[in-house]
């Protein structure tokens, strides 16, 4: 198959952000993105914000022609909101970015475009840093399978190193080239072409929040295509005054895990296996909620 060459300096990218009660960090993220080279437009899909922030959103949209707002539809979930944003994108490349993250490298879009400068990769994701500049595990992921689900829930990887975790080891990142293959995307940052996104029919809107990134990654694999991990394309978690973890998101993830496993591993539609799956995911949900409550109720320093 003949490879194509992208005129990177002339290519532009439409960035799609789904906002839901993000507060100040949404505006920090937008102001940050407006500085990027190769930017087409920022498509802000407003799933809901405070009345004060709604006013600020309309002000920033009216003052900058590079921002397009989709609003008034309510909270339709992450997957559907991303699809809505993609539908009005004008550029050949689209970049889905979580508004909790910022970009300091003005050339990041150039690097992401370059990662698709062949027929080898059809989508890409970034290196993700936490607020303390440590590499976040969720930027390097395996595809979800029933075995990995069992392993993650029961933490079998603590018993034997042969069990694979959903998130890959971060130790090998230092030795990776700037562009390498990765099994699965993270919804924090997903880069692809609009044409390919439409070819694989976008995000599956059966997912409300969570697991849609693993679903699209599995479909990319089934399609015979590859995902790029771009090590020198970095996004960083923005400081957030509201650092509480949301238990409701675990409900959506639990439902998403059931949808995903039964979709790609049809044996689990069987009554017995399906019941075992739901019990396992229910256990995972309870453990995650317990961890969230401990985190949210932890003592905080006044320093």
PyMOL commands that set and color helices and strands:
alter all, ss='L'
color gray80, all
select helices_A, chain A and resi 8-10+24-33+51-63+78-87+108-115+137-139+146-154+156-158+173-175+194-199+212-222+247-264+266-269+271-296
alter helices_A, ss='H'
color red, helices_A
select strands_A, chain A and resi 13-19+39-46+67-70+93-97+101-102+121-129+179-182+189-193+226-237
alter strands_A, ss='S'
color yellow, strands_A
deselect
rebuild
show_as cartoon
